[in-house]
Amino acid sequence: MKLLLINSSARTNGNTARVMDLLEQHLSSIALEMAIHLSIERISLARLSLKPCIGCRACFDRGESYCPQKDELLALYEKMREADGYVVASPIYVEDVNGILKTMIDRMAFLCHRPALYGKSALLFTTSGIGASRHALMTMTKGFGTWGIKTAATMQFSLGALTAQDEIAARHDKKIQAKARRFLSTLKQKPFRPSFYSLIAFTVQQAMWNRKNVDHTTVDYQYWQSAGWLDRGRWYYIAAQKRTPKALVARGLGKVIALFFG
C-alpha cells in the first residue's frame, strides 16, 4: 500500500510539518500492527514548480497533457494516480487553504470532469495559529470528493505561531493516533465504500453525459464511455457497487440535482 503525504506549508519545520511527522510515525507503527506493507512518500508542495491556472480550458477540452503551464503538476498527478491514499495538510492564514494548495486544486480541475482518482481515500488536516472554522477542510473535502476521493478522517489544530513537537504530542497524540488508525482501516476496507457525496456526484455526471443532446466527441464524454460509467445499471465508478439504502438515496438525489443543470 502506497501513501502520499502532501504538505502545502512553505515552512519546512513549522507546525504543519511537525504534526505530519507525528502522523507518519503512527501510520508506520499501526501499519505494522495491522500487517499492512506500507510505502510512504512525502511531498513539500511549496518546493514544487506549480504555476497558477490561467483558465484556458485546454485540460477540459483537449486533455490535461495539453496544459500550457509546463511545470511539475502532471508529475505530481502521476504520483497521485499511483498512490492508494493521501494525507493532505494545509496551514490556514485567512480562513481557507493556503495559496499553493489552492493552485494544485485549481490546476487539477479536469478531475472534476474525469474523476480518475476514484476509490482512493484521504486524511486531511489543517493548522492555524488560533481557532479557525472548518471552511478550509470543506474546500479539500468537496474538491477531492468531486475527484472521487473519499475523506476518511479530518483534523484541525490550533497551535500558535510555533509549537514544540513534544508539546504537540502531549496535547494531540491520542487524536492523531486515532485518526491514523481510522484512515488505515478505511484503506484496508474491502470492498471500497464510497462516501454519500461521491455517490451523488457520480449520478449527477452520469445523468448529464447520458442526455441525448450531449456532444459525443468531447474528451470528457469519451472518457466516461470508455470507462463503462455510462452503461445501463452502472451505479458508481466501481462496477461492483452494491445497491445499498445509502446508494439508493444518493441515486435519487443525484437524478433530481441533475435536472437543474442545463
N, C-alpha and C positions, 0 to 999 in steps of 0.2 A: 504494500500500500504506500502510495506516494503523497506527501503533503507539501503544499507550497505555502510558506509563511510570508506574507506581504506586509511590510511596514512602510507606511507612507510618510512618516516623520523624517525631516531632514536632520534631526539631532541623533547622532549615532549612539549616544549613551543617555538619551533622555528617558522620561517616564514610560513612553510607549515601548521603547526597546527593552527596558527593564522588566516590564510586565511580560513582554514576549519571551524574554529569557526564562522566566519562571514557568510560563505556559509550556514552552518547549521541553523543559525538564520533566514536567508532569506528563506530557504526551508520550515522551520516550519511556518513562517508567511504567505508565499504565499500559502501553502497548505490549511491553514485555509480560506484564501480568495477564493480559488478555490473549497472549500468544499471537500477536499481530506483528508481522515483519514490516517495520516502518522505515521509510526513507523520507528524510526531511530536507528541504531546500529553503533557505531564507533569502528574500529579495528586499533590498532597500530601494523602494520605488523612486525616491528622490535622487538616487545615484544613476538612474537610467536616463537616456535621452528620450523624452516624451514631449512632443510638440502639441500645442492645442489644436482642437478640431476647428476647421475653417468652414464647416457646413456645406461642403461641395457636393455631398450625396454620392460620391464615387463608390463608397463601400456599399451603399444601398443598391444603386443602380447597376453596378458592374462587378462588385465583389471587393472584399477587404484588401486584396492584393493590389488593387488599383489606387489605394490611398496615396495622394501626392506628398504626404508628410513622411518622408523617409527617415525613420528613426528606429527605436527598439520596440515599438508597440507590437508588431507581429511576432517578434521573437518571444516576448512576454506571453502573448496569446497562445503560442505553441506550447509553452511550459504549462499554461493553464489547461490546455487540452490533454496533456499527458498526465496531469495530477488527478488524484481521486478526490481530494478535498483541499480546502483553503482555510487559512487563518488570515483575516484581513483586519488591519488596525490603522486607526487614524487619530491624530490629535485634533481637538476641537478648538478653533480660535474664535469663530463667530457663528456659533450655533449650527455648524454643518461640518461635513468632511473637509479636510484641507484641500488646497488647490490641485496638488499633483494627483491625488486620488480621484478628484472630480474629473480631471483631464483624462485619466485612464478610463473612467466610466463612460465619458462622452465619446472617446475615440473607439470604444467597443460597442457603440450603439447598434452596429449591424447585428449584434447578437439578440437584440430585441425582435428583429425580424426573422433571424435564423438561429434559434437557441441551441447552439452546438454543445453547450456545457450542461445539458440536462442530465439528471441522475447523479450529479455531484453535490456535495454538501459543504457548508462553510460555518466557521465560528467567527463572529465579528465582535470587535471591541473598540471602545473609544477611551481617550484620556483627556482630561481637562484640568485647568488649574483650580477652578471652583466648580460648583454644580452646573450641569448643562442638561437640556431637555433630551429626549430621545430622537430628535429630528435627524441627527447625523446617522444614527443606526437605521432609521427609516429609509434614508437615502440609499444606504447599502442594501438593506433587506429588499426593498422594492426593485431597485436596479438589478441586483443579482437574481432576484426571483423571476424577473422577466426573461432572463437568460436561461432559466430552467434550473438554477442552483437553489437548493433547499438550505435555509438558515437553520442550523441545528441548535445553536446557542448564541447568546449575546451577553456582553458585559459592558458596564460603564465604570470608570474610575475617576474620582476627583482627588488629585494628588499634589496640588500646589505647584509651585514653579519647578521644583526638582526634589524628588523624594528618594532616599537611600533604598537600595534593593532589599535590604533586610527589614526595613520598616514596611515596605510594600508587602513583603511576605508575611510579616506579623499581622498586618491588617486584613490581607485579602487572600492568603494562601488557600484556605479551605474553599473559598468560592472558585478560585482558579482551578483547583484540582477537580472540583465537582463538574465544572463546565468542560474541562478536558475529557473527563470520563464520558459525559453525555455525548460530546462530539464524536469520540471514537466509537461509541456504541451505535450511533447513527450510521457511521461509515460502514460498520461491520454488518449492519442490518440487511437481511436478505428475505424477501425481495425489497428493493428500494421503495420507500413510502413517500410519495411526493407531498409537498405542502398543499393546503387548500388553495392558496393564491396561485400556485403553479398549475394546478388542475384547471382553474378558471381561465388563466392566461392562455393555456393550450386550446381550450374550447373556443374562446373568442377568436383567436387567429385562424383556427381550422374553419370556423364558420365563414369568416371573411374570404379565405382563399378558395372556398368551395362555391362561392357565388358565381352565377352564370356569366356576369359581365367582367370578371377578373381577367387581367392580361396574363395569358399563359406563357409569355416569352420572358417575363422578368426573372432575375436571379432568385428572388425570394420564392416565387411560385414553384420554380423548377427544383429548388432545394427541398421544399415541403413535399412535393410529389415524389421525388427520388427517395426520400426517407420513408415513404409509406404513410406519412402522417395525415394524408387526405383520404385514405382508404375508409370505406364504409365500416363502421364498427370499431374504429380506432379511437380510443379514449385518452391516450396520452402518448408522449414521445416514446415510451417503452411499451411495446406491444402487449406485454403480459399484465398491464394494469387491470386490476380486478374492478368490478362494478360494485364497489362498496357504497354504503349510505353516504359517506363523505363525497365520493366521486359522483354519485347521482345528483346531490345537491349542487356541487360545483358545476356539473354539466348543465343543469337547468339555468343557473345564474349566468354562466358564460354565454349561453344562447340568447338570453334576454339582453345582456350587455352588448352583444354584437349587433343587435338591432339598431342601436343608437350611433353606430359608426357608419359613415357614408360609403 
